[in-house]
Amino acid sequence: MPHLVKHNPLWAVALPLLGLAILGVNAAAPALPGLIFVLVIALIGGVIAAVHHAEVIAHRVGEPFGTLVLALAVTIIEVALIVSMMMGGGAATAGLARDTVFAAVMIILNGLIGASLLAGGRRHGVQGFNLEGVNAALGTLTVIVVLTLVVPNYSTSAPGPVYTPAQLIFVAVATLVLFGAFTLFQTVKHRDYFLPEPNGDTPDTHAELPSNREALSSLALLLAALVTVVLSAKAISPSIEALLASSGAPPAALGILIAAIVLLPEGVAAVRAALRNRLQTSLNLAVGSAIASIGLTVPTVAMIAVVTGWPLELGLSMKSTILLLLSLFVVSISLRTGRTTVLPGLVHLVLFASYLFLSFVP
């Protein structure tokens, strides 16, 4: 008889509900002493719960649908957070979307992939993945990133690192088309390109599948956990912004912070998958998240900017452009053979550390 698995233990149900309750207390009494520390606990609990429920859903629906669910959920909430902060910040937040998207790409390409390659390589030596799927994802990501963050600096219809309204509409449509085409390619046309390689080290290979009821419960709890993560981060952000300002941190630090918090669940899930010798799942999460992040965030923010007349700066500085192109070049080399070890992971982590250091010490 197959071994029965309890997929949603009490703690996995309680953490998202507790987080929502804490957010309710914060809305009712925001000046309550010590509430900031409780919100930090809610944030951490939300990350842990989100990773658990994403894994339950992934196990039920299979790859690559499971990783796509988490990527889309996180990206939608990221968009909501950016839009809400831009609406409240006005012209001062003209570069927030750019800073957040750039930070998300750098965290994913270097921090997340680097940590996954290093952790998986240390435990399993050489790890394999499907080269066709990764190449398709990296090609799509490269076009979206360059159109969004690099070309604005060289277009001449408007001065500065901005697009005209007509150009914003074109880029929004282009990124949506690429995102939709990649999603169709990943889930329908060539789903086999994104399936994990069979191996004997995967503990959940023979585990009983969650029921439809358990999967739907996990989906609702995943959304609750992600809402807890983002809204807790938003509630904590004024304190962090004050801390960043007092320490002389650059404006881009807020974008880095937003991207890091939003990507925490995916980062933890990706590293855990690599440790279980499921590197394909890690890469699906990483590159798929980057495509979803830009493919949904930029069109949404662009359309709102066109309708409301918001100032929207998309072009990166020369230093950031070089770091971005270097990251795309290095990741294409690291993942060119379908096999990887610890060294590429270490290279990506050094590049990620360079990005963080140069962001705060320009």
N, C-alpha and C positions, 0 to 999 in steps of 0.2 A: 504494500500500500504506500502511496506517496506520503511523504512526511508533511504533516499539516503545519503551516506557517501562519502565525498571527502577524499580519502585515501592518496593522495600525495599533500598536500598543498604547496604553493610557497616556504616556508622556507625549507621544506624537500628536494626540488629539488635544491634550491640555495646553501645550505650548502656544499654538496659534490663538486659541481662545483666550488664554491669559494675556497674550500680547494685545489683542483687541480690547480687552477689559482695561488694561493699563492706558491705552490710547484714549478710551472713554473718560477715565479719571483725569488724564491730562487736558482733555477738551473742557471738562467741567471745572477743574481747579488747576490751571496751568502754573500758578505760583506756589503750589504745595512744596514745602521744604523736602529736599532729597529726591524729588521726582525725576530729576535728570539722570540719577544713577539707576533708578528703576527702568527708565526708558532704554538705557544701555543694555540692561538685562533682557528687556523685551526684544531688542535688536538681535542680540546673540541667540536667544531662543528661537526667534523667527528664522534665522539662517539655518540652525540645526534642523528645525522642523521642515523647512523648505527642501533641504537636501533629501531628507527621508522620504517625503511624499513624492518628490520628483523621481526617485528611484523606484517606488512602488508603481507609479504610472508607466515608467519606462519598461518595467518588467512585464506589465500587463499588455501594453500595446506593441512592445518590441521596438527595435531600432529601425529607422532613425526617428520614429514618431515621438518616442519618449523624450529624447533630448530636444526635439523641436518644441514640445509643449513648454518646457522650462525656458527655452530661449525666447519664445514669444511672450510668455507671461512676464518675464523680467523686463523685456524691452518695452512692452506696453506701459508698465508702471514707471520705467525710466522716462518715457516720453511725458507722462503725466507730471512727474516731478520737475522736469526741465521747464515745461510750459507754465506750471504754477509759479515757479521761481522767477521766470522771465516776466510774467504778468505783474508780479509784485515789485520787480527790480527796475523795470523800465530800461532806459538807454544804458545804464550801468552794466546790464547783463547781456549786451549785444553779442558778446563772444562766448557766452556760457554754453550754448549748444555745441559750438566748435570745440571748446576746451573739453567738454564732457565726452563727445564722440571720439576725439583724438586720444584722450586718456583711456577710454574703453578699448580702442584698437591696440594701444601700446600695452595695456594690462593683459589683454587676451593673447596677442602675438608673442609677447616676451615673458610676462609674469606667469600667466596661466599655462601656456604651452611649455615654457621652460621648467616650471615646477613639476608638471606632469611627466615630461621626458626624464628629468633627473630622478624623481621618486620611482617611476616605473623601471628605469634603467638600473638603479641601484638594487632593486629587489629581484628583477627578472633578467638582467643582462641585456640581451637584444630583444626588442619588441617590434612586432609587425603591424601594419595597417594597410588598408586598401588605397593604393596610389591613385587610381582613377578618380575616386571620390574627393580626395584631398586636393588634387590638381584642379578639378572643376571648381571647388570651393575657393581656392586661393586665386584663381583667375577672375572669378566673379568679384571677390573682395577687392582685388587690386584696382579694377576698373571703377568700382563704386567709390573707393577711398580717394583715388586721384581726381575724379570728377568733382567730388564734394569738397575736398580740403586743399587741393593743390592748384587746380585750374583757376579758381577765383582770383588768385594773385596775378594771373597773366591775361585775363580777359580785359578788354579795353573799353567796353561800353559804359562802365561806371568806375569812378576812381576808388582806389583802396581795395582791400581784400573782400569785396562784396560782389554779388550778382545783381543784375537788374531784375525787376519782377518777371519779365519774360524768361530770362535765363533761369531764375529760381523755379518757375513752373516746368521748364524743360528738364532740369536736373531732378526735380521731384518725380516727374513721370518716368525718367530713365532709371532712377534707382528703384522705383516700385516695380518696373518691368523686370529688372535684373533679379530683384528679390523674389518676385513671383515665379520667374523662370527657374531659379535655383531651387525653390521649394518644390515645384513640380518635378524637377529632375531628381531631387533627393528622395521624395516620397512615393513617386509613381513610376516615372520612366526608367530610372536606373537605381532603384532602391538598394539593389544588391551591392552597389559601390560603397554603401555606407554601413554595411552590416559588419559587426565585429568578427574577427577571425576566430574559428573554433579553437579552444585550448582546454587543457585539463585543469587549469589553475583557477577557473572561475567558479566561485562558490555557489552562485545562484543558477547554474546551468540546469540542474535537476530539481530546483525548488518549485513548489506548487505555485501556479499562477494565481495572482489575486483575482477575486471575483469582480464582476462588473460593479457591484455595490461598493466593494472596497476601493476600486479604482476611482469611482465617482466621488466617494468620500475624500480620497486623497487629493483629487483635483480641487474640491472646494477648500480643503484645508491648506493646500499649496497656495491658492490665491490669498487666503486669509494670512498665511505666513508672509507672503511677499508684500502684501499691504502693510503688515506690521513692520517689516524691515524698512520700507521706504518712508512711511509716515513717522516712525520713530526717528529715522535719520533726519527727516525734515524738522522734527521738533527739537532735536539736538543741535541742528546746524547753526542757529544763532550763537550758541555758546562756542561752537567750533570756529565760526567766522570771526568772532571777537578774539579768540585765541590766535587765529591765523593773522589777523590784522595787527595784534600786539607784538607778534613775533616777526613782523615784516615779510610774511610770505607773499608771493606773487599772486595776482588775480586768478591764474590758472589752477592754483591749489584747490579752489572750490570745485572745479570740474573734476579734478583727480579724485577728490573725496567722494563726490556723488557717484562716479563710475566705480570706485573701489567698493563702496557699500552695496550698490545694486548688483555687482558681479560676485559678491561673496558666495551666495548659494551655488552658482555655477562653478566657481573656482574650487570650492570644497568637493563638489560632486565630480569634477574632472580629475582631480588628484586622486580621489578614492578609486575611481574607475581605473586609472593607470596602475595603482597599487594592486588591483585585482587582475592585472594583465589584460585589460580591455582598453588599449590605447586608442582604438578606433572610436570608442564612445567618448573618450577625452577630446579627441580632435573634432568629432561631431559637435560637441558642446562648445569648444573654443571657437573654431572658425565659423560655425553656424551662428553663434551668438554675435560675432562681429558683423556678419552680413545682416542679421536681423536688426542689430542696434542701429546701423546706418540706414538700412533699407526702410525702416519704419520711422526712425527719429527725424531724419533730415526732411523727408516729404511732409511730415506733419508740421514741423516747425516752419518750413518754407511756406506752406499754404497759409498758416496763421500769420506769418510775417507779411505776405502779399495782401491778405484781407485787411489786417489791422494797421499796416504801414510801419510795423516794428523795424528798427535797424537790426540787421542780421549779418554779422561778420563770420565768414566761413574759411577764408584763406589763412593758412598757417604761416608763421614766421619762417625765415630761411633755415634757422637751426632746427625747428620742429619738422620742417619738410625733409631735411637730410636724415634725421632720425627715423622718420616714417618710411622713407624709401629704403634706408638701410635695413630696417626691420622686415620689410616685404622681401628684400633680396635675400637676407639670411634665412628667413623661414622657408623660402623656396628651395634653398640649398639643403637645409636640415631635413626636409621632408621629400627629398627628390628620389629616394630609392625604395621606399616602402618598408624600410627597416631603420631603427634608430637606437642610440645608446645614451649614456649619461652625458657625453661631451657636448652635443648640441643643446641639451638642457642647461648646462652650465653657461654656454655662450649666450643663450637667450636671457638668462637671469642677470648676467653681467650687463647686457645691453639695457635691460629693464632698470637696473640700478643706475646706469648712466643717465637714462631718461629722467628718473626721479631726482637725481643729484643736480642735473643741469636745469631742471624746472625750478628748483629752490635756490640754486647758485648759478644764475645765468651768466 
